[in-house]
Amino acid sequence: MEEWANIPTTAIQTIQATMILATILCCIGLLSFVFQLFRLKQGERFVLTAIIQMLSCLCVMIAAAIYASMHEDFHPNLGLKDGTYGYSFILAWIAFAFTFINSIMYLILRKRK
């Protein structure tokens, strides 16, 4: 834990807050999808759900970018040279890709009978 002592707590709190916001937006997107599933007419798209998922994707991207920036600024010897960003960094970018694909899928999806 000593190696993270130099990173400002505001950066860590910002990363945590944006990831929590992304999780909350994903849950709201799921509830929005269920609500629209029963309220939309046949043939309409799930645009509101897609917008919410895009916002969630944006939050994940911001958190991963801040983490990368802070990690490289405060630990240049542990950065890209050694490839030791850690599993959380990899999982954050995988989450970004999945939320982006999910939002595109909601844009394409139409309500069927």
Buried (B, 14 or more C-beta within 10 A) or exposed (E): EEEEEEBEEEBBEBBEEBBEBBBEBBEBBEEBBEEBEEEBEEEEBBEBBBBBBBBBBBBBBBBBBBBBEBBBEBBEEBBEEEEEBEEEBEEBBEBBEEBBEBBBEBBEEEBEE
